[in-house]
Structures are given as structure tokens and as C-alpha cells.
Amino acid sequence: MSRYEQRLEQDLGRVRESISDMAQNVEVGVQSAISGLLTGNHERAAATILGDHAINRAMRKIDRLCHSFIAQHLPSAGHLRLLSSVMRVNIELERIGDYAVTIARETLQRSGPPSGRLLRELERVGGETLVMLRQAIDAFNEVNADKARATMILEQQMEHDLDLVYADLMKNEGNESVENLVNTFSTFTQLKRVVDQSKNICEETVFAATGDMKAPKVYNILFVDKDNSCQSQMAVAIARKRYPGSGNYTSAGLAAAEELNPAMAAFLEGHGTSLEAATPQALNLTPLQLTQHHFVVCLQGDSKDYFEQLPFHTTPLHWDLAPAPADEAGFDDWLEEVYRDLATRIRDLMEQLRGEDAP
């Protein structure tokens, strides 16, 4: 190995060691914040807050090391990918440290530690969060793409679990004070953010190891109306035809009609879309199934007409379409109007979510 290669590996080793040390300090900070919360230990919470200053200094040091490495060695290929990932993970770790500080400050605001069901849920979610963070850090330190991909799977299940936790908090069956509820809600939100950043670290690991970049997000969108015989079926047909790579589109009705509206089916056939495999479906989703939808688009009425409570991460949209005419004479014109309206709204939605080149 030449002297230059030795210097390059030495400098790269310094960068990797620094980011590894910072990650360990961040992990300790999150663990300390969770422990302080569960036990009501204010001294541990204060220590978590103080410890974040060292994390912030480490972030600035790593940023300088990375820029210096790039300026001196002009890296390419694998080295450049790794440096690029380190710089982004550096920011993500600093944010996780901030989330730990927020949890610690919430602990200092509480009159006592959580109890009962809230304590059990915080213990469970806090433990799962730490497991995911540790695995993400290990994968990055090892530049192990397989371990990173396996760890990312945990995020999906945890997001669904947290939606159910948020729903329970809203019910407040334990008659917690408003102050404690707000405090606990904030804490769960910080834990969710730690999970999100851990997933980002895994994605950077995959990029550093393989060069594969994060795939654009595919959105799960549910269209609902009264009987799933007309407008919601049309919305799905338009979305699937025009933006097949941007979303997974489904529809349902408050109740299921016996059959599709024949005029609507014939209208879509005239626009090159066949609905021969479609049948009206009643809205019958479990809470877990509902959490998997990013958007629920209500084409008749309000979301409250269909759901008692939507999951925290599911966004309701209300599109007021023109009402159907009372007589059949104007029905074809009405279908044309609804089709144009839906096509425009779906285009605007998908361009907002995925950009003007949404596939």
C-alpha cells in the first residue's frame, strides 16, 4: 500500500470512528431519556440534556472531517458514497439526540412517572425504538446492507402500533389529566421520530454499501362514497390508469351496492378502461388495515360519515363532487363532468405527492 493510500485509509478510519462514537453517545442518550421518563428520575433527565452538548460538538467535528477528507483526497465510487452517507447520518444522529432531549424535558415537566397502561405502552414502544436504533447503528458501522434492510421492516409495524396507541390516548379511558396526556402524546411522537431517523440511517447504509438509492414513496389511497357503485370506482380507474407507479388505489362504500352503475361502467369503457373485474365493496376495515392508508378521499360527505376516528397518520381529503341529476336525461353529461373533475383532482394530488413527473 502506498503512503497516499495509507493516509487515505487512516483519515477514513478517523471519520468512521468519530461517527461510531457519536452514534454510541446518541444511543446512550435515548436510553437515558427513556429510563428517566419511566422512573420519573429527574437527575437522569437533566443528564440527558447536558449530554446533548457533546453530541452537537461531535456533529460539527464530523462535518469538518468529512469536508476535509473530500478536499484532500477527492474520493470517488465507494469512498465518496460512504462519505456522503456519513454526512447525512451525522445530521440524523444529531436530530435523534434532540428527540432524546425533548423526552427528557417532558420528564422534568411531569409530576410523577407514568403508570398503568401508559407505563406499559411506553416501556414497550421505548424498548422497540431502542432495538431498532441499535440495529440501524450496527448496520451502518458494518456497512451491512442486508442487516439494514431487515431493520427497516421494523418501522412499518411500529408505525401501525403507534397509530393504535394514539387512538387509545384520544379515548383517555384511564382518565389521565390533560397535562399528562399531552406530555405522553409528545413523548410517543419523539419516539416515532427516532424510529423514522433510524430507518433513514438504514437507507444510507444501503446506499453506502450498494449505491442503491431510496425508492420514491408509493402511497396507499382509499376512495370512499355511499355505495361504491359509481364515483369511487371511477376515481380508482382514473388513478390506476394515469399514475400506476405512484400509488395503490382502492375504493369502498358505506354500504355495498348490488352492482356497478351500468352507465358509469359503459362510460369508462368508452374511455378505454374496463371494470369487468370490479364489484362494489362495503367499508369493512380493521383498525390495523386502516392505518396502512396514507390518504382517505371522501367523495360524498365528510370523513366523520365513514369513520369514528381516523388513525393519526391517515389524512382525510374531502372532494365535493357535483351531485347526480334527478333524472336520467342529464346523467351522461354528469358523468363527463365528474370524470373531468376527478381527473384534475387526482392529477393535482399525485403531483403534490410525487412531483410533476409522477409515474
N, C-alpha and C positions, 0 to 999 in steps of 0.2 A: 504493500500500500504506500503510495506517495505521501510526501509531507502535506501536500494540499488536501488529499483525501483524509488523512488523519485529522487535520484541523477541521474539516467539514463534519466528520463524524463526531468529533469532540464537541463542536458547537451545537450540533443537532441533539446530542445526548444531554447537553445542558438545558436546551429547550424542553425536551421530553421529561427530564427530571423535575423541572420547575412546574410544568403543568400537572404532573403527577402529585407533587407536594401540595399544590393548590387544591386539587380535587380531593385529596385526603382531608385537608382542613375544612373544605366545604361540607364533606360528608359528616365530619365531626360536628360541625355547626348545626346541620339539620337534625342529627341525632340528639344533640344537646337541647335544641329548641323543642323537639317533640317530648323528650323526657321531662323538661321543665314544665311544659304545659300539663302533662298527665299527672304530675305530682304536685303541681302548684308551687314549684321551687323557684322563687323569685331571684335567688342568687345565681342559679344556673341560667335563668333567662337573661340576667344582666351580663353574665359572662359571654353568652352567645352574641349579644350586641357588641361588646368590646372586641370579641374575636373577629368580627367582620372587617375591622380596620386593617388587619393583617392580610385578609383576603383581597381587599381593594388594592393594597400595595403590591401584592403578588400579581394581580391582573396588569397593573401598569408595567411591572418588571417584564412579564412575559411578552407584552406588546412590544416593548423595546427590543427584547432579544429576537423576536420574530422579524421585525423590520431590519435589524442589524444583520441577521443571517441572510435575508434576501438581498440586501445591498452588497454584502461581501461575496456571497457565493453564487448569486444569480441561478438559483436552483431550477430544475426542470423535472418533468414527469413525476415520479413517486415522491421525491423530496418536496416539490412545490405543492403537491396535493396535501401532504402531511402538514406543511406549514400553514396552508390555507385553512385546514381543518382546526389546527391548534388555535389560530386566531379567533375563529368563530366559537370554539368550545370555551376559550378563555372568557368570552363575553357571557356565554350561557352559564358557566360556573359562578361568575360574579352575580348574575341575577338570582341563582339559587341561593347564594349567600344572603341576598337581600330578602328573599322569601323567608328564610330562617329567622332573620331579624324581625320581620313583621310578626311571625308566630310568637317570638319572644316578647315583643311589645304587647301583643294581645294577652299573653300570660300575666304581664305586670298590671294589666287593667282589670283582671278578674279578681273577684273577692275570694275565690277558692278554686280548687281543681274541679274539673268536670266529674260527673258521677252518673251512675245508671247506664242507660242506653247510649248516651252521648259519649261517655268514657269508653265503652266497649267499641263503638264505631271509630272513635279517634285512635284507639290502640290498633285496631285492625288496619285502617287506612294508613296510619302513620307507619306501621310495620311494612306494609306492602310498598309504600313510597320509598322507604329506605332500601328495600331489596332491589327495586328497580334502579335506583340511583347507583347503588354499589355495582350492580351488574353492568350498567352503562359505563361507569368509570373503568371497570376491569377490561371491558371490551375495547375501550379507546386506548388504554395503556398498552394492551397487547396488539392493537390494530387488527382485531379479530372480527371480520365481517359476519361470520356465522353466529357468533355469540351476540353481536349487536342486533342482527335480525331476529333472533329468538327473544331478546329482551323487549324489542318494540311491540311484540304481540301482547305483552302485559298491559300496555297503555290502553288498548281498546276495552278490555274487560274492566279496568279500573275506572274509565270514563263512564261506562254504563252503571257501575256500582255507585259512583258519586252522584249520578242523576237521581238514583233511588234515595240516597241519603238526603239530598236537597229536598226531595218531596216529603220525606219524614220530618225534616226540620220545619217545613211550612205548616205541617199539621200540628206540631207542638203538643203532642199527646202527653208529654211529660210536664206540661205547664211550666216550662222554663221562663225566666224573666226575659224581657225584650233585650236587655243588655247582654245576657248570656247567649241568647240566640244569635244576635248579630255578631258577637265575638266568635262563636263556634262556626258560623257560616263563613266568616272571613278566614278562619283557620283552615277549613276544608278547601277553600279557594286557593290558599297558598300552597297546600299540599298538591292540589291538582296542577298548579303551575310548575312545581318541582318535577312532577311526572312528565309534563309537556317538554320541559327543558331536557330531561333525561332521554326522552325519545329523540330530541334534536341531536344530542351527543351521539346516540347510536347511528343516526343518519350520517353524521360527519365521519364516524368510524368506517361505515360502508364506503363512503366517498374516498377516504384516505387509502383504504385497502384495495379498492377495485376501480375507482374512477366513476362508479355509478352514482348519478345524482338523484335527489329526491324526486319521485314521480309526482306530477301535479295531482291535486286532490280531486277525487271523484265524489260528487255529492249525492246523497240519498234524499230524494224529493217525493213527497206524498201529496197527491191532489185529491181533495175531498169535496163532495157535494151531497145532495139529499139522497139520491138513489143509485149513483154510479152507472147511469144509463146513457148519459149524453156528454155534458161539458167536461167532466173529469176524464172520461175516456178519450175525448178529443185532445185534451191537454197532454196526456201521456203519448198519444200518437204523434203529435207535433214535436214534442221534446225528443222522443226516441229517433225520429227521422232527421231532425236538424242538428242535434247535439248528442249523438250516441256515445261519444267518448268522454263527456263531461259529467254525466250523472247516471244514477239508477233511478228510474221513474216508475212509480206505482200509483194506483188510484183505488178509492173505496168510497162507499156511500154510507150515510147514517143508517139506511136500510138498503137492501139489495133489490133492484127491480127484477122482474121475471126474465127480461131480455133487454138487449141493447135497443136503443131507439132506432128503428129501421131507417128513418130518413137521415139520421146522422151517419149511420154506417154507409149508406149509399153515397152520401155527400163526401165522406172521406175516400171511398173507392174512386170517386171522380177526381180526387186529388192525389191519386196514386198510393193510397195507404189502405191496407186490408186489415180488418178487425175480426176476421173469422175465428180466431182462437180466443178472443176476449169474451168474458162473461162478467156481468155485474157482481161485485163483491161487497159484502157488508163490512163496516168498520169494526173489526174484532181483534185488536192488537193487545198483547200483554204489555205491561209497563216496560219490560226489557226490550221487546220488539219496537216499542215507540221511541225509546232512547236512541235507536240506531238511525233515526231520520234526522237529517240536519235541518230540513225545512218542511213545514206542512202548509200547503197552499189551499186556502178555503175559497171555493168558487161560488158558494151560496151561503150567506150568513157569516157569523163570527166563529172563531175557534172555540168559544165557550159553548156553542151549539153542538160541538162534536166531542170535546174533551173536558173533563172536570178540571184537570191540571196537566199542562204540557211539561215534559222534562226540561230541566234548566238549560240544556244545550240544544234544544229544539226550538227553532224560530218560527213563529206563525206569520204568514202573509195573507192578506185579505184582498182578493181581486173581485171587485164588484162588476160582474158581467151584466149585460143587458138581459132583462127577464124575457122568458119565452112569450111569444104572442098568444093571445087567447084563441085565435082561430088558425087553421092550417094554411090559410092563404098566404100569410107572410112568413111561414116557417123557414122556407129555403133562404130568404133574404136574411132572416135572423141567424141562421147557421153560418152564413157567409160573414156576417158582422162579428159573431163570436169567434170564428176561426181567425179572422184578421187580428182581433183584439188579443186573443191568446198567443198568437204567433209573435206579436210585438212585445207582450209582457214577458214571454219566455226568452226571447232574444235579449231583452234588457237584463233579465235576471242572470242568465248564463254569462253574459259579457261582464257583468259586475263581479261574478264569482271567478271566472276563468280568463277574462280579457276578450278583446275583440276577435282574437283568433281561436276562440273556444272550439274544440273539435266536436 
